[in-house]
Amino acid sequence: MSPTRASKKKLDEIQKVLSGLRGVKYTFYLTRQMRAGLRKIEKKYPSLGPLTVQNEGVLQCLKRQNVVCIVKDKTFRGPPHPTVVLVDGEGRVIGREVLRGEKVKKGPGSKTVFLGKDFVIFYGKGSGKGARFVLPPVSFKEVENIHGTTRVISSSPSTAGDLFLRESAGLDDDPKLASILIGFNLP
């Protein structure tokens, strides 16, 4: 399905907005081949020891009509909420990423255990049985604020997915850069 002239203009507008954001080095739309390859990579995300990893955000992005990738450096803004959570078998959050500058408060009757400086586990909050890491979809205000966009979400691909996308787009593998996908629909 080829885009209409109006939707092509909207896609160009979105790409221009994203290219102008601080810290963004490259932007490109995913092709069908990129989507298929990335879906395959993200479905078989490697486990971390006994814990599995679900990149739910990327898989949901890939279900959107359009998916744009930005490749950014460390000067890009932080996410609006955690991009990694640890959930138990019941789906309760028992750990999460700590955002830059955030002060973590202890929940009632639970202890907090930090894994490094940017991840906290809430000990006693859940059983831990069946625990898995989930990378949820994250909002992306710069695209949400563009008239006509709907169902906007973003997520970061795994390291393997990031490398696949950059190679597919003809970009070098620079460890100082990282990719973010933004999925959205147009009318």
Secondary structure, DSSP 4 states (H G I P E B T S, - for coil): -PPPHHHHHHHHHHHHHHHTSTTEEEEEEPPHHHHHHHHHHHHTPPPBTTBEEE-HHHHHHTTSSEEEEEEE-TTSPPPSS-S-EEE-TTS-EEEEEPPTTPPPPPPTT-EEEESTTSEEEEETTS--TT-EEE---B--HHHHTSTT-EEEEEEPPPHHHHHHHHHHTT----TT-EEEEEEEE--
